[in-house]
Amino acid sequence: MAHQLTPTYPKLKQSYVPGVLETQVEIWNARVDVKYFKIEVTDVDWNPVPFITTDKILELNYLSRKNIEIFLPDDTSATYICTKSLIQKGNSYKSIISSKVCSKIK
């Protein structure tokens, strides 16, 4: 089982800072073999776009949830918010499959 990212279609709204949009997503870790995740924001062609969040790599234990607040400029071309599982070097589990889950911005 992979991790989950909700909502599937997050909405951008004006933040308290002029010229900055914000949204929130929640990640849930359903993988016992993974506890680190990388946050990515991309455009329609999967190119990275600039964004700000507290941690671009976060630690999340098995069956834990975490809310992620993401800030983007008003003129952003962002289309997808993604989280990618990071496999630790020397992982003793048999699975070495990385998972990537994305939500499409409305």
C-alpha positions in Angstrom: 0.0 0.0 0.0 1.2 3.5 -0.8 0.8 6.7 1.1 -2.2 9.0 0.6 -2.5 12.7 -0.2 -5.8 14.5 0.3 -7.7 16.4 -1.0 -7.5 15.0 -4.5 -8.2 18.5 -5.9 -6.9 21.2 -3.5 -8.1 24.8 -4.1 -5.8 27.8 -4.0 -6.9 30.8 -1.9 -5.5 34.2 -1.2 -3.2 34.1 1.9 -2.8 36.8 4.5 0.3 38.0 2.5 -0.5 40.1 -0.6 0.5 38.4 -3.9 0.7 34.9 -2.3 -1.7 32.0 -2.6 -2.0 29.1 -0.2 -3.5 25.7 0.1 -3.4 22.8 2.5 -3.0 19.0 1.9 -2.8 16.1 4.3 -0.5 13.2 3.9 -1.0 9.8 5.5 1.7 7.2 5.6 0.5 3.7 5.0 3.9 2.2 4.4 5.8 0.5 7.3 9.0 0.6 5.3 9.1 4.4 4.6 9.2 7.4 7.0 10.5 10.2 4.8 8.6 12.0 2.1 9.5 14.8 -0.4 7.0 17.5 -1.4 7.0 18.7 -5.0 4.9 21.2 -6.9 4.9 21.0 -10.7 3.3 22.6 -13.7 1.1 20.8 -16.3 4.3 19.4 -18.0 5.7 18.1 -14.7 8.4 20.8 -14.5 9.1 22.0 -10.9 7.6 25.4 -9.9 8.7 27.5 -6.9 6.8 27.1 -3.7 7.3 27.6 0.0 6.4 25.2 2.8 7.7 24.5 6.3 9.6 21.3 5.3 10.2 20.1 1.7 11.3 16.8 3.2 9.3 15.5 6.1 9.5 12.7 8.5 6.2 10.8 9.0 6.0 7.5 10.9 3.8 4.6 9.8 0.1 5.3 10.1 0.7 8.9 11.0 -0.9 12.0 9.3 0.4 15.5 8.8 -1.1 18.7 7.4 1.1 20.5 4.9 0.6 24.2 4.2 1.9 25.3 0.8 2.4 28.9 -0.4 2.7 29.9 -4.1 3.0 33.2 -5.9 -0.2 34.7 -7.5 1.1 34.2 -11.0 2.0 30.5 -10.4 1.8 27.9 -13.1 1.4 25.1 -10.5 -0.9 22.2 -11.5 0.2 19.4 -9.3 1.2 18.9 -5.6 3.0 15.7 -5.2 4.6 13.7 -2.4 7.3 11.1 -3.1 8.4 8.4 -0.6 12.1 8.4 0.0 13.8 5.1 0.6 16.6 5.1 3.2 20.0 3.7 2.2 20.5 0.4 4.0 16.7 -0.2 4.4 16.3 -3.7 5.9 12.9 -4.2 4.3 12.5 -6.2 1.1 10.5 -3.5 -0.7 12.6 -0.8 -2.4 9.7 0.7 -4.4 9.3 4.4 -4.1 5.7 5.8 -4.5 4.6 9.2 -5.8 1.1 10.5 -5.1 -0.2 13.7 -6.7 -3.2 16.0 -6.2 -4.3 18.3 -9.1 -4.9 21.9 -8.1 -8.3 23.3 -9.1 
